[in-house]
Amino acid sequence: MTPTAEWLKIWQEKKALLACPSDLNDYFETQEISGKKLDHLELGSVSIPTGEILVRDPLVFIQQDAQPYTLKVPTGEFPVTACIVVPDEDGDCARYAAVKVQFTAYDAVRFEEALIGIEDLKEFNEGEFFGFNVDAGLGCVLDRESLKHFCAFQDKFQLENPGKNLYDDYFAELFAKNYSENPTYQREGGDWINWQIPGTTYNIPFFQSGFGDGTYPVYYGFDVDENICSLIIQFIDIELAYGEDEFDMI
């Protein structure tokens, strides 16, 4: 769906408000934020054959009519990396604070929220974001073309397996297998997979969504020449979630 001229006008006016309040480079270039140790986990590659990219909950919000973001990204196979909040003495599990797709060799100098072109921007204010919804504790990055094949696989599975559940009766085994082969920063049932859609060469990484279900922002990274060089999903605002505010420090 092509954004209307009115939407594009408001989008240009609101661009400053769509900037990420955190420096997302820190998530992937530093080893600690707000006293939390960070590490990084390579999740394989994602296939982007058309450049029309989406971020979705792979178990709840995968539909054929799902709309990609308005700005196209480079095409090809691109590495996907998760920023991990490392478990410490508080007993929590590893949390995936952010996931990055790196499209080029250049670094981002600014981050702006990715939108699909139908959001209501008129009343949008500082500190707000639109994001994507998670209802199954997982996110995924995929291309509009791979979405078609995902939906076809989903339909075929349901037709051939009446009464069965796509996660319990298909994906759960893949998550458990990946945990057994790559246990670092995963819970026993598995926290990520890199899935190749059967019958295709398209890879889609699935990954845990930080603290679980909710709504999470997605940002384009722009390099110094204003070209898109990365896409980052922010599951946890580390400073907000773990930092001490001024009252705690008195």
Buried (B, 14 or more C-beta within 10 A) or exposed (E): EEBEEEBBEBBEEBEEBBEBBBBBBBBBEEEEBEEBEBEBBEBBBBBBBBBBBBBBBBBBBBEEEBBBBBBBBEBEEBBBBBBBBBBEEEEEEBBBBBBBBBBBEBBBEBBBBBBBBEBEBEEBEEEEBBBBEBEBBBBBBBBBBBBBBBBBBBEEBEEEEEEEEBBEEBBBEBBBEBBEEBEEBBEEEBBBBBBBBEEBEBBBBBBBBBBEBBEBBBBBBBBEEEBBBBBBBBBBBBBEBBBEEEEEEE
